[in-house]
Amino acid sequence: MELRIGVTHSVRDITLEIQGDDPSRAAARKAVEDALAGKSEVLWLKDKRGREVAVPVEKIAFVEFGAPDGERRLGFGA
C-alpha cells in the first residue's frame, strides 16, 4: 500500500510503500492518528524494505493512504 505524506514548505511529498495487510495498515493509521493528536512530536513509519522514516508532526500538511496492494488499476478501461 502506498502512503503519501505532505510536508509544509516542501515541494515534494514523502512516499512510502508499506505492507498492505490489515494489521500493518491499522498500525500505520494508529501511528498517524496518535501523532496528529499530539501524543508524539515525531511520526515514525517503516516501509516494506525496513527503511524507517521520521517526520516532525508540526511539518505534516496531509497524509494519504492509497489502495491496498492488488487493488491498483492500470491502463485504459471502460
VOFINU-802299 format. One record per residue: residue number from 0; residue in three letters; x negated, y negated, z of N, C-alpha, C, O, CB in turn. Coordinates in steps of 0.001 Angstrom, whole numbers, plus 524288, in hexadecimal, padded with zeros to 5 digits. Last residue first. Glycine has a CB too. Layout:
+-----+-----+-------+-------+-------+-------+-------+-------+-------+-------+-------+-------+-------+-------+-------+-------+-------+
:   i :  aa :  n.xx :  n.yy :  n.zz : ca.xx : ca.yy : ca.zz :  c.xx :  c.yy :  c.zz :  o.xx :  o.yy :  o.zz : cb.xx : cb.yy : cb.zz :
+-----+-----+-------+-------+-------+-------+-------+-------+-------+-------+-------+-------+-------+-------+-------+-------+-------+
: NUM : ALA :     X :     Y :     Z :     X :     Y :     Z :     X :     Y :     Z :     X :     Y :     Z :     X :     Y :     Z :
...
+-----+-----+-------+-------+-------+-------+-------+-------+-------+-------+-------+-------+-------+-------+-------+-------+-------+
END
This chain:
+-----+-----+-------+-------+-------+-------+-------+-------+-------+-------+-------+-------+-------+-------+-------+-------+-------+
:   i :  aa :  n.xx :  n.yy :  n.zz : ca.xx : ca.yy : ca.zz :  c.xx :  c.yy :  c.zz :  o.xx :  o.yy :  o.zz : cb.xx : cb.yy : cb.zz :
+-----+-----+-------+-------+-------+-------+-------+-------+-------+-------+-------+-------+-------+-------+-------+-------+-------+
:  77 : ALA : 83326 : 7FDC1 : 7B3C5 : 8385B : 7FB76 : 7B3AC : 83B0C : 7FC53 : 7B8D4 : 83F82 : 7FAAB : 7B986 : 83B9C : 7FDBC : 7AF3D :
:  76 : GLY : 825AC : 7FA08 : 7B421 : 829FC : 7FDB9 : 7B4A0 : 82F20 : 7FAE5 : 7B4A9 : 82F5D : 7F62B : 7B580 : 8296D : 800FD : 7B989 :
:  75 : PHE : 81805 : 7F9C8 : 7B31C : 81D08 : 7F76B : 7B1C5 : 82148 : 7FB83 : 7B235 : 82078 : 80007 : 7B0C2 : 81CE9 : 7F50A : 7AC37 :
:  74 : GLY : 80ED8 : 7FB5E : 7BDDC : 810A3 : 7FB88 : 7B879 : 815E8 : 7F8EE : 7B7CB : 817F3 : 7F651 : 7BB46 : 810EA : 80114 : 7B69B :
:  73 : LEU : 81116 : 80147 : 7CA5D : 80DBA : 7FEBF : 7C691 : 81023 : 7FF13 : 7C132 : 81325 : 802A9 : 7C015 : 8084D : 80130 : 7C692 :
:  72 : ARG : 814D8 : 800E6 : 7D75E : 8166F : 801D5 : 7D1FB : 812F1 : 7FEBD : 7CE5B : 811FA : 7FA1B : 7CF36 : 81C39 : 8005E : 7D121 :
:  71 : ARG : 812A1 : 8071A : 7E355 : 81105 : 8030E : 7DFB2 : 812A2 : 80482 : 7DA37 : 811DA : 808F6 : 7D894 : 80B22 : 8022A : 7DFF8 :
:  70 : GLU : 81416 : 80EB4 : 7EA5A : 818BB : 80BD2 : 7E8C4 : 8176E : 80768 : 7E509 : 81AD7 : 80448 : 7E3B8 : 81B84 : 809AC : 7ED80 :
:  69 : GLY : 80AA4 : 812D9 : 7ED45 : 80E1C : 8160C : 7EA1A : 812F1 : 8133F : 7E83D : 815AE : 8153C : 7E4D3 : 80FAE : 81AB4 : 7ED10 :
:  68 : ASP : 809B5 : 80CB8 : 7F9B6 : 80730 : 80F6B : 7F55F : 80B1A : 812CB : 7F276 : 80E76 : 8154A : 7F4D5 : 802A0 : 812C2 : 7F753 :
:  67 : PRO : 8138F : 802CA : 7FC6A : 81050 : 80745 : 7FDDA : 80E01 : 809DE : 7F908 : 81017 : 8094C : 7F4BC : 8137F : 80B3E : 800FD :
:  66 : ALA : 8125E : 7F57F : 7F821 : 81528 : 7FA76 : 7F812 : 8117C : 7FED6 : 7F9D0 : 80CCA : 7FE98 : 7F8CA : 81766 : 7FB9D : 7F28E :
:  65 : GLY : 80C2F : 7EC36 : 8010C : 80DDD : 7EE3A : 7FC01 : 810D4 : 7F358 : 7FC92 : 811AF : 7F545 : 800E5 : 80932 : 7EEFA : 7F871 :
:  64 : PHE : 80DDC : 7E213 : 80999 : 80D49 : 7E7BA : 80952 : 80F6D : 7E97E : 80417 : 813EF : 7E86E : 802CE : 81024 : 7EA83 : 80DF1 :
:  63 : GLU : 807BD : 7D65E : 80C07 : 80B4E : 7D90A : 8086A : 809FB : 7DED6 : 8084D : 80595 : 7E058 : 80714 : 80AF6 : 7D6A6 : 802CF :
:  62 : VAL : 80706 : 7CB5A : 813BB : 80580 : 7D0D4 : 8135C : 80993 : 7D388 : 81000 : 80E44 : 7D314 : 810F6 : 80507 : 7D378 : 818E8 :
:  61 : PHE : 801D6 : 7BE30 : 813E0 : 805F5 : 7C203 : 81306 : 803A6 : 7C77B : 812FB : 7FEF1 : 7C82D : 8124A : 808E0 : 7C0E8 : 80DE2 :
:  60 : ALA : 7F9F2 : 7B89B : 81927 : 7FE36 : 7B5BD : 816A6 : 802DE : 7B95C : 815AC : 80757 : 7B7D1 : 81686 : 7FC59 : 7B344 : 81177 :
:  59 : ILE : 7F15C : 7B8CC : 8239C : 7F4E0 : 7BC00 : 8206C : 7F95C : 7B8A8 : 81E59 : 7FC33 : 7B632 : 82158 : 7F709 : 7C0AC : 823A1 :
:  58 : LYS : 7EB3E : 7B354 : 82A87 : 7EA30 : 7B286 : 824F5 : 7EDE7 : 7B599 : 82169 : 7ED9E : 7B50C : 81CA4 : 7E49A : 7B40C : 823C0 :
:  57 : GLU : 7ED63 : 7B698 : 83473 : 7EEFB : 7B146 : 83316 : 7EE0F : 7B004 : 82D56 : 7EFED : 7AC02 : 82B72 : 7EC13 : 7AD61 : 83674 :
:  56 : VAL : 7E8E1 : 7C09B : 834BC : 7EE91 : 7C012 : 83451 : 7F026 : 7BA95 : 832A3 : 7F3E5 : 7B9FA : 82FB0 : 7F126 : 7C168 : 83984 :
:  55 : PRO : 7DE1D : 7C43F : 82D32 : 7DFFE : 7C106 : 83186 : 7E5D3 : 7BFD2 : 830BC : 7E76F : 7BE34 : 82C80 : 7DCBF : 7BBDA : 831F0 :
:  54 : VAL : 7DC6E : 7D117 : 82969 : 7DE63 : 7CC06 : 8279E : 7E025 : 7C8F4 : 82C6D : 7E35D : 7CAE0 : 82F70 : 7E302 : 7CCAF : 82390 :
:  53 : ALA : 7D43F : 7DB73 : 825F2 : 7D639 : 7D826 : 82A25 : 7D7DA : 7D2E4 : 827DB : 7D502 : 7D08D : 824C3 : 7D20C : 7D76D : 82E85 :
:  52 : VAL : 7D3D8 : 7E84D : 82155 : 7D434 : 7E2C4 : 81FFB : 7D69A : 7DFDB : 8249B : 7DA79 : 7E193 : 826E2 : 7D785 : 7E1ED : 81AE4 :
:  51 : GLU : 7CC86 : 7F3AE : 81EDD : 7CFAE : 7F0A0 : 82279 : 7CF5E : 7EADA : 82108 : 7CB38 : 7E8D2 : 81FB3 : 7CDE0 : 7F180 : 8282A :
:  50 : ARG : 7CCE0 : 7FECE : 816E1 : 7CAFF : 7F96E : 8176C : 7CEAE : 7F67F : 81B12 : 7D370 : 7F6C8 : 81A71 : 7CA9F : 7F6A4 : 811FC :
:  49 : GLY : 7D0F8 : 8086D : 814BC : 7CEC2 : 80798 : 819EA : 7CC8B : 80233 : 81ACF : 7CA88 : 80115 : 81F08 : 7CAA5 : 80B76 : 81ADE :
:  48 : ARG : 7D633 : 80987 : 80B97 : 7D0BC : 80B39 : 80BA7 : 7CE1E : 80A6B : 810EC : 7C97F : 80B9E : 81184 : 7CDB5 : 80859 : 80787 :
:  47 : LYS : 7E001 : 8050A : 80D75 : 7DF9F : 80AAA : 80C6E : 7DA11 : 80CBC : 80CF1 : 7D949 : 81133 : 80E8C : 7E1AA : 80BDC : 80707 :
:  46 : ASP : 7DD86 : 7FB34 : 817A5 : 7DF76 : 7FD13 : 8129C : 7DE91 : 802F4 : 81205 : 7DCA1 : 80586 : 81598 : 7DCCB : 7FA1D : 80E1D :
:  45 : LYS : 7E209 : 7F592 : 82361 : 7DE5B : 7F930 : 820F3 : 7E0B4 : 7FB31 : 81BE0 : 7E544 : 7FCB4 : 81BB8 : 7DD03 : 7FDCD : 824AE :
:  44 : LEU : 7E28F : 7E928 : 82A09 : 7E500 : 7ED42 : 826E4 : 7E0BF : 7F099 : 8246A : 7DC69 : 7EEC0 : 82375 : 7E8A3 : 7EAE3 : 8229F :
:  43 : TRP : 7E4C7 : 7DFF0 : 833BB : 7E126 : 7E3E0 : 831BE : 7E432 : 7E7FB : 82ED2 : 7E801 : 7EA18 : 830DC : 7DDF1 : 7E660 : 83635 :
:  42 : LEU : 7E67F : 7D303 : 8364A : 7E930 : 7D782 : 83407 : 7E510 : 7DB24 : 831BC : 7E22D : 7D99E : 82E34 : 7ED43 : 7D5C9 : 82FC2 :
:  41 : VAL : 7E433 : 7CC10 : 841D2 : 7E1FF : 7CE20 : 83CFD : 7E52E : 7D2DC : 83B4A : 7E668 : 7D647 : 83E72 : 7DC21 : 7CF97 : 83DB1 :
:  40 : GLU : 7E943 : 7C9AA : 84ACF : 7E753 : 7C540 : 847C0 : 7E545 : 7C6ED : 84272 : 7E4A6 : 7C3B1 : 83EF1 : 7E312 : 7C26E : 84AB7 :
:  39 : SER : 7F565 : 7CF5D : 84F01 : 7EFC6 : 7CFA1 : 84E0F : 7EE35 : 7CAF5 : 84AB0 : 7F179 : 7C89E : 8480C : 7EE37 : 7D4EA : 84B5E :
:  38 : LYS : 7FF82 : 7CC96 : 8508C : 7FD55 : 7D06B : 85431 : 7F77C : 7D13B : 85363 : 7F4E3 : 7D389 : 856B6 : 80029 : 7D597 : 8539F :
:  37 : GLY : 804EF : 7C623 : 849D9 : 80149 : 7C3BD : 84D75 : 7FEDE : 7C77D : 85162 : 7FC6D : 7C5C8 : 85529 : 803F2 : 7BF83 : 8504B :
:  36 : ALA : 80AC7 : 7CA14 : 84213 : 80D9F : 7C8C0 : 846DA : 80A0A : 7C661 : 84B00 : 80BD9 : 7C4CB : 84F2A : 8104D : 7CD97 : 8490A :
:  35 : LEU : 80365 : 7CCE4 : 83AD5 : 8067C : 7C837 : 839C0 : 809AF : 7C675 : 83E7B : 80B25 : 7C1E5 : 83EDD : 80A17 : 7C933 : 83528 :
:  34 : ALA : 7FFB8 : 7D611 : 83FC8 : 7FC37 : 7D1A1 : 83ED7 : 7FF51 : 7CC9B : 83E05 : 7FE05 : 7C88B : 8403F : 7F8B6 : 7D2B1 : 83A11 :
:  33 : ASP : 808AC : 7DC67 : 83FB3 : 8063D : 7DAE8 : 844A9 : 802B6 : 7D628 : 84401 : 802B6 : 7D2A3 : 84748 : 80319 : 7DF7A : 846E5 :
:  32 : GLU : 80A4D : 7DD65 : 834BE : 80E48 : 7DAFA : 83815 : 80BFD : 7D925 : 83D42 : 80D2F : 7D4D9 : 83F0D : 812BE : 7DECF : 83918 :
:  31 : VAL : 80103 : 7E2A0 : 831D8 : 8023E : 7DD73 : 82FAA : 80632 : 7DAA7 : 83326 : 80584 : 7D60D : 83460 : 80467 : 7DDF4 : 82A02 :
:  30 : ALA : 8020A : 7EBF5 : 8377C : 7FD74 : 7E89F : 83853 : 7FE79 : 7E315 : 8365F : 7FCFC : 7DF4A : 838EB : 7F8A2 : 7EAEE : 83592 :
:  29 : LYS : 80B52 : 7EFC5 : 83311 : 80B32 : 7EE7A : 838A9 : 80699 : 7EADF : 839D8 : 80725 : 7E728 : 83CD8 : 80AD3 : 7F382 : 83C05 :
:  28 : ARG : 807F9 : 7F1B1 : 828CA : 80C2E : 7EDEB : 829C2 : 80C2C : 7EC21 : 82F77 : 80CEE : 7E783 : 83091 : 81187 : 7F052 : 82858 :
:  27 : ALA : 80089 : 7F97C : 82AC8 : 7FEF1 : 7F486 : 8286A : 80305 : 7F052 : 8296C : 801B0 : 7EBE5 : 82AC2 : 7FE11 : 7F52F : 82282 :
:  26 : ALA : 80711 : 80146 : 82EDE : 802D1 : 7FF31 : 8320F : 800F9 : 7F9EC : 82FEF : 7FFF7 : 7F64F : 832F1 : 7FE3B : 80314 : 83241 :
:  25 : ALA : 80D97 : 8034E : 82652 : 80FDE : 8014F : 82B2C : 80BAC : 7FEE6 : 82EAB : 80C9F : 7FAE6 : 8312B : 812BA : 805B4 : 82E1B :
:  24 : ARG : 80633 : 80740 : 81F4A : 8092E : 8028C : 81DF0 : 80B77 : 8000C : 822D7 : 80B4F : 7FB48 : 82376 : 80D95 : 803DF : 81A09 :
:  23 : SER : 80311 : 8102A : 824B8 : 7FF3F : 80C14 : 8237A : 801F4 : 806F1 : 82235 : 80035 : 802C7 : 823DB : 7FBCB : 80DC2 : 81EE1 :
:  22 : PRO : 80CA7 : 815F2 : 8255E : 809D7 : 81441 : 82A1A : 805E7 : 80FE1 : 82909 : 80576 : 80C3F : 82C28 : 80704 : 818E3 : 82C87 :
:  21 : ASP : 80FA6 : 81704 : 81A3F : 812B4 : 813F4 : 81DF7 : 80FBF : 8126B : 822ED : 81040 : 80DF3 : 824A0 : 81776 : 816F1 : 81F71 :
:  20 : ASP : 8053F : 81558 : 810CC : 808C5 : 81884 : 813FB : 80B4F : 81531 : 81836 : 80953 : 81107 : 81993 : 805D3 : 81D22 : 81674 :
:  19 : GLY : 7FE13 : 80FBC : 80B27 : 80395 : 80EA9 : 80A2C : 80750 : 811D3 : 80D7B : 80C0E : 81121 : 80D17 : 804C2 : 80F9C : 804A0 :
:  18 : GLN : 7F2CB : 80977 : 80FE4 : 7F5A6 : 80E60 : 80F3C : 7FB78 : 80D27 : 80EBE : 7FD86 : 809E5 : 8119E : 7F49A : 8122F : 813E8 :
:  17 : ILE : 7EFCB : 7FDB3 : 808C6 : 7F016 : 800CD : 80D89 : 7F335 : 805BB : 80C6B : 7F5EC : 80618 : 80878 : 7F297 : 7FDA2 : 81212 :
:  16 : GLU : 7E84D : 7F542 : 80262 : 7EB38 : 7FA03 : 8014C : 7EB31 : 7FD2C : 80653 : 7E71C : 7FF1B : 807FA : 7E8D1 : 7FD30 : 7FC91 :
:  15 : LEU : 7E902 : 7E764 : 8030F : 7E735 : 7EC58 : 8053B : 7EAA3 : 7F0C4 : 80346 : 7EF5A : 7F016 : 80297 : 7E735 : 7EC2F : 80B3D :
:  14 : THR : 7E544 : 7DABF : 80010 : 7E859 : 7DF3D : 7FE5F : 7E5DF : 7E432 : 80070 : 7E136 : 7E520 : 7FFAF : 7E8CD : 7DF6F : 7F85B :
:  13 : ILE : 7E657 : 7CDBF : 80304 : 7E3A8 : 7D285 : 80491 : 7E73F : 7D706 : 80312 : 7EBCB : 7D71D : 804A4 : 7E24D : 7D292 : 80A9D :
:  12 : ASP : 7E6B7 : 7C3F5 : 7F8E8 : 7E91E : 7C708 : 7FD0A : 7E586 : 7CB8A : 7FE73 : 7E213 : 7CCF9 : 7FB6C : 7EE8F : 7C90E : 7FB5D :
:  11 : ARG : 7E054 : 7B7C7 : 7F5DB : 7E10F : 7BD64 : 7F530 : 7E39D : 7BFE3 : 7F9F1 : 7E2D3 : 7BE34 : 7FE61 : 7DBDC : 7C002 : 7F41A :
:  10 : VAL : 7DF8F : 7ADA5 : 7F95E : 7E241 : 7AE9B : 7F474 : 7E3A0 : 7B461 : 7F3D9 : 7E7A6 : 7B5B2 : 7F192 : 7DEE5 : 7ACCA : 7EFDE :
:   9 : SER : 7E1C9 : 7A8CC : 805F5 : 7DEDC : 7AC74 : 802AC : 7E219 : 7AD9B : 7FDD1 : 7E6D2 : 7AE71 : 7FE27 : 7DD88 : 7B19C : 805B2 :
:   8 : HIS : 7E7A0 : 7A3CA : 80D7C : 7E300 : 7A11E : 80B6F : 7DF74 : 7A4CC : 80859 : 7DAB6 : 7A407 : 80824 : 7DFEE : 79EA7 : 80FE4 :
:   7 : THR : 7EC67 : 7AF96 : 81353 : 7ECBD : 7A9F4 : 81278 : 7E779 : 7A7C9 : 810BB : 7E35F : 7A9B9 : 81252 : 7EE98 : 7A729 : 81775 :
:   6 : VAL : 7EE27 : 7BB71 : 80CCE : 7EB0D : 7B89A : 810A6 : 7EB56 : 7B2C9 : 80F5E : 7EA9A : 7B13A : 80AE0 : 7E543 : 7BA91 : 810B5 :
:   5 : GLY : 7F672 : 7C645 : 80B89 : 7F516 : 7C109 : 809C8 : 7F254 : 7BE2A : 80E23 : 7F3F6 : 7BE68 : 812A8 : 7F9F4 : 7BE03 : 80800 :
:   4 : ILE : 7F4A9 : 7D334 : 8097F : 7F4CB : 7CF4C : 80DA5 : 7F30B : 7CA21 : 80B49 : 7EEB2 : 7C9AE : 80948 : 7F13E : 7D0E9 : 81267 :
:   3 : ARG : 7FAA3 : 7DEC8 : 8051F : 7F838 : 7D9C6 : 803C2 : 7F8E2 : 7D606 : 80847 : 7FD12 : 7D5AA : 80A9D : 7FAA1 : 7D776 : 7FEB1 :
:   2 : LEU : 7F97A : 7EC0A : 8036B : 7FAB4 : 7E80F : 8074B : 7F7C7 : 7E322 : 805BE : 7F303 : 7E33B : 8051A : 7F936 : 7E9DF : 80CFA :
:   1 : GLU : 7FE13 : 7F750 : 7FD04 : 7FB18 : 7F27B : 7FCC1 : 7FD18 : 7EE9A : 800CC : 801CF : 7EDF8 : 80181 : 7FB62 : 7F01C : 7F741 :
:   0 : MET : 7FCB6 : 8048A : 80000 : 80000 : 80000 : 80000 : 7FC82 : 7FB2D : 80000 : 7F881 : 7FB03 : 802A8 : 803C1 : 80007 : 804BB :
+-----+-----+-------+-------+-------+-------+-------+-------+-------+-------+-------+-------+-------+-------+-------+-------+-------+
END
